[in-house]
Amino acid sequence: MRILNASGCLDALAAPEVARELDAFVTKTVTPLPREGSAPPRIAETAHGMLNAIGLANPGRDRFLAEHLPRLSQLGVPIWVSVGGFTAADYAETCVVLRSDEVAAIELNLSCPNVDEAADSAAEIVAACRRATELPLYAKLSAAHPEIAEVARAVAAAGADGLSLINTLRAVALDSRLRPLLAQGSGGLSGPALKPVALHAVTVCHEATGLPIVGMGGIQSGRDALEFAACGAGDVALGTVLFADPGAPARVRRELAAACEDAGVVSPDDARAPAKSPETQRKVPA
């Protein structure tokens, strides 16, 4: 099981020592043109997690390629580039210019809750990117979709090599005077509150597609990572926990071994069978 970061939850150039503890580093989402993102405040704590409304702030594709990617390539860990846009062509054009000697995989951000939805369907975007690159494509989906397993099937048929599950869910938190904590009003909820939702999404998408899955959403410990493996994730990504504990990658890796022993499994790869109840084996509801 590899341990990655969730896109946007770690600045590798500011904290390279943390990035080097990962098995792969996932960049913030890159869009064709620069984006300033949402107005502040755009991050707020909640009782069981965090809200963010960053709005895909990034320097844009040209500056990322010229300035950021060469420096990231020097970290010594595989680089996954998170790609965003508003049309299938936006995504595909970015995929075309990413080279395999610098990039190990592409994560297609098809589910950010803090910007307008892409005009084209997830499957259409994946298909356009599949035509544009031979690099591995991971489709990042949202559990907010009522039929996430159907979306997973569609992106698999369109050529996705794997899935990233899940992105944040839209939510609101209020201050003492009953005003939204975020300037935008709503934001994306991450952290421990997201874990049960993420486990369900991983379960149904694994059953629906059999694709490799990077599971994420509330992972705080090795036991959490093992539960994602039990539901079908081959790899995991750490998100909100990195803000409070930059040492989480190494800690979770150590705890994962102990969690396997406690659960009576040899490795995370062996954890899937116990999680498959007879009902799940027959049919997993989407």
PyMOL commands that set and color helices and strands:
alter all, ss='L'
color gray80, all
select helices_A, chain A and resi 16-19+61-75+88-97+122-132+148-158+192-209+222-231+241-244+248-263+268-270+272-275+278-282
alter helices_A, ss='H'
color red, helices_A
select strands_A, chain A and resi 3-5+25-26+43-46+49-52+79-83+105-109+137-141+162-165+169-171+187-190+213-215+235-238
alter strands_A, ss='S'
color yellow, strands_A
deselect
rebuild
show_as cartoon
